[in-house]
Amino acid sequence: MKSSRRYFIKTSLKMSGLLLTYGTVGCIRSETRDDLADDSNDIDLFRLRITTNNKFYLIFDNVEMGQGILTGQATLFGEEADISPEQFIMKAAKTTANGMRMQMTGGSTSIAKRHEIIRKAGAGYRAAIVKAAQAHWHTPKENISTENGLVFNKKTRASLPYSHFNKDIAKMELESDPPLKLAKDFKYIGKFDQALDSYEKCTGSSSFCIDQELPNLQIATVFQSPVFGGVLKKVDLSGLKKLPGVSDAMVFDDCVAVVCRSYWQCLKVRKLVTKEMLEWEAKDHLRVNTAQMQSEYRERLEKVELNLEEGEIHLNSEYYFPFLAHATLEPQSCTVHYHDNKLEIWAPSQNPSSVLGLAYKLTDVPRENISIHAPKFLGGGFGR
């Protein structure tokens, strides 16, 4: 691969099995340092945990926004490691001061910029498996084959799961630039046609940030001006607090938050808020509506002179398209739990590293005591 970056594979043995960490060295820009965990220049791109019973947990730093990156990353790694993509259990990495650094998803780079990196990680892992199997069976490389997370001795027909060699691989220095398969030998790339997240999404078992439940959790619904730049004209906090299910109401610089005991109570409360309780005011230049905009467009079009030659066929039609909201299908949410001078945040963000940095700046909580639980799925991206 033509790149000035240096890649690494780290191995460590845990109680739960072997942990492989694959990443890059020395590619962090200085201006991002406030959002980073420590003074290391290493970036963990993803991690693979192989349990003692041969389960494969692919821990990724990107979030799935509907583009299929979970299936893509599992396919790329599995191709080179000889593990079927459907064998992987995909998990989102938690963002902490000592965890993965610079967790961010954007620019359609999750696959495009990591295609070869992920494949090399898989190839390096398989090469280590083959090497360990050679030593175990005292046989040359030619007698070793791998498939679906199993390693075989072609001569004796014996087989062992990859996890059997966890301890051996933990002592090895894995290759960072192993040879990759040729396209003609692909088994999964371009051929595996299943979406690994389809079952969760079709059955409703997939979890989004808004599904987060905590003991004694309070839910706040936020009221903002219906137009940009609008200001709060009046608010009746006592009236808001008397609404059914409301436990509190408070005013901020640009919004009013009404706190309820459950999400569904918040939805009901939104419909009960009247103009007497809450009213916004827009400045004159912000008093714009659809009818006014359509009228202005028509006036401008009528001033356009069309030089059409006689005899041509003229067709006149009017089409109106409303402004499209550059917004996600998933409701915006953020759950915060402060306890024991620790801060835990569940937020559907494409950039949990910046969330950690922002939380550190806004609070007195030490950076090492802040955890960002990045979601496995986002209901759309759009830069959030």
Residue pairs with C-beta under 8 A, 6 or more apart in sequence:
1 116
1 117
1 120
1 177
5 24
5 25
5 26
5 27
6 24
6 25
6 26
6 176
7 22
7 23
7 24
7 25
7 117
7 120
7 176
7 177
8 21
8 22
8 23
8 24
8 25
8 42
8 176
9 20
9 21
9 22
9 121
9 124
9 125
9 174
9 175
9 176
10 20
10 21
10 22
10 23
11 18
11 19
11 20
11 21
11 169
11 170
11 171
11 172
11 174
12 18
12 19
12 21
12 170
13 19
13 166
13 167
13 170
14 49
16 49
16 51
16 52
17 49
17 50
17 51
17 52
17 163
17 166
18 49
18 50
18 163
18 166
18 167
18 169
18 170
19 47
19 48
19 49
20 47
20 48
20 49
20 50
20 121
20 125
20 174
21 44
21 47
22 44
22 45
22 46
22 47
22 48
22 117
22 118
22 121
22 124
23 42
23 43
23 44
23 45
24 42
24 43
24 45
24 117
25 41
25 42
25 43
26 41
27 41
27 43
28 36
28 41
28 43
28 101
28 102
32 102
32 353
34 357
34 361
35 102
35 353
35 354
35 356
35 357
36 101
36 102
36 353
36 357
37 96
37 97
37 98
37 99
37 101
37 356
37 367
38 97
38 98
38 101
40 101
42 101
43 100
43 101
43 102
44 61
44 93
44 99
44 100
44 101
45 61
45 100
45 114
45 117
45 118
45 121
46 58
46 59
46 60
46 61
46 73
46 93
46 118
46 121
47 58
47 59
47 93
47 100
48 56
48 57
48 58
48 59
48 77
48 121
48 125
49 56
49 57
49 59
50 56
50 57
50 162
50 163
50 166
51 57
51 163
52 163
52 166
53 163
54 149
54 161
54 162
54 163
55 89
56 83
56 87
56 88
56 89
56 149
57 88
57 89
57 90
57 91
58 73
58 74
58 77
58 88
58 89
58 90
58 91
59 91
59 92
59 93
60 69
60 70
60 73
60 90
60 91
60 92
60 93
61 93
61 100
61 103
61 374
62 69
62 73
62 103
62 105
62 110
63 92
63 105
63 350
63 374
63 375
63 376
63 377
63 378
64 70
64 197
64 376
64 377
64 378
65 105
65 350
65 377
65 378
65 380
65 381
66 378
66 379
66 380
66 381
67 108
67 110
68 195
69 105
69 110
69 111
70 90
70 196
70 197
70 376
71 85
71 192
71 194
71 195
71 196
71 197
72 110
72 111
73 110
73 111
73 114
73 118
74 85
74 88
74 90
74 196
75 85
75 188
75 189
75 192
76 111
76 114
76 115
76 118
76 119
76 122
76 189
77 83
77 88
77 118
77 119
77 121
77 122
78 84
78 85
78 87
78 88
78 122
78 188
79 119
79 122
79 181
79 186
79 187
79 188
79 189
80 119
80 120
80 121
80 122
80 123
80 125
80 126
80 180
80 181
81 122
81 123
81 125
81 126
81 129
81 146
82 126
82 146
82 147
82 148
82 149
83 122
83 148
83 149
83 162
84 148
84 149
84 188
85 188
85 192
85 194
85 196
86 194
86 196
87 148
87 149
88 196
90 196
90 197
90 376
91 376
92 373
92 374
92 375
92 376
93 99
93 100
93 103
93 374
94 371
94 372
94 373
94 374
95 103
95 352
95 353
95 355
95 356
95 371
95 372
95 373
95 374
96 356
96 368
96 370
96 371
96 372
97 356
97 367
97 368
97 370
98 368
101 353
102 353
103 351
103 352
103 353
103 374
104 350
104 351
104 352
104 353
104 354
105 350
105 351
105 381
106 350
106 351
106 381
106 383
116 180
119 180
119 181
120 176
120 177
120 178
120 180
123 175
123 178
123 179
123 180
123 181
124 174
124 175
124 176
124 178
125 169
125 174
126 146
127 174
127 175
127 178
128 165
128 169
128 172
128 174
128 175
129 146
129 151
129 162
129 165
129 169
130 141
130 144
130 146
130 151
131 172
132 165
132 168
132 169
132 172
133 139
133 144
133 151
133 153
133 160
133 165
134 140
134 141
134 144
135 168
136 160
136 165
136 168
137 143
137 144
137 153
137 156
137 158
139 153
139 155
143 153
143 154
143 155
144 151
144 152
144 153
144 154
145 151
145 152
145 154
146 152
149 161
149 162
150 159
150 160
150 161
150 162
151 159
151 160
151 161
151 162
151 164
151 165
152 158
152 159
153 159
183 189
197 206
197 377
199 205
200 206
200 377
201 377
206 376
206 377
207 375
207 376
207 377
208 330
208 348
208 375
208 377
208 378
208 379
209 333
209 334
209 335
209 346
209 347
209 348
209 373
209 375
210 263
210 330
210 331
210 333
210 348
212 335
212 346
212 373
214 335
214 337
217 335
218 247
218 248
218 259
218 260
218 261
219 259
219 260
219 261
219 262
219 263
219 265
219 266
220 257
220 258
220 259
220 260
220 266
221 257
221 258
221 260
221 266
221 267
221 269
221 270
222 255
222 256
222 257
223 255
223 256
223 257
223 258
223 270
223 273
223 278
224 254
224 255
225 231
225 232
225 254
225 280
225 282
226 280
227 280
227 282
227 286
227 288
228 286
229 282
229 283
229 286
230 280
230 281
230 282
230 283
230 286
231 280
231 281
231 283
232 251
232 254
232 256
232 279
232 280
232 281
233 279
233 280
233 281
234 278
234 279
235 251
235 256
235 277
235 278
235 279
236 276
236 277
236 278
237 249
237 250
237 251
239 276
239 277
240 246
240 249
240 256
240 258
240 273
240 277
240 278
241 248
241 249
243 258
243 269
243 272
243 273
244 265
244 268
244 269
244 272
245 260
245 261
245 262
245 265
245 266
245 268
245 269
246 258
246 259
246 260
246 265
246 269
247 259
247 260
247 261
248 258
248 259
249 256
249 257
249 258
249 259
250 256
250 257
250 259
256 278
258 266
258 269
258 273
260 266
260 269
290 322
294 320
308 314
326 382
327 380
327 382
328 348
328 378
328 379
328 380
328 381
328 382
328 384
329 379
329 380
330 348
330 378
330 379
330 380
332 348
332 384
333 346
333 347
333 348
334 345
334 346
334 347
335 345
335 346
335 347
336 343
336 344
336 345
336 346
337 343
337 344
337 345
338 344
338 365
341 365
341 366
341 369
342 365
342 369
342 370
342 371
343 359
343 363
343 365
343 369
343 370
343 371
344 370
344 371
344 373
345 355
345 359
345 370
345 371
345 372
345 373
346 373
346 375
347 355
347 372
347 373
348 375
348 378
348 379
348 384
349 355
349 372
349 374
349 384
350 378
350 381
350 383
350 384
352 372
352 374
353 372
355 372
356 367
356 370
356 372
359 365
359 370
359 372
360 367
360 370
363 370
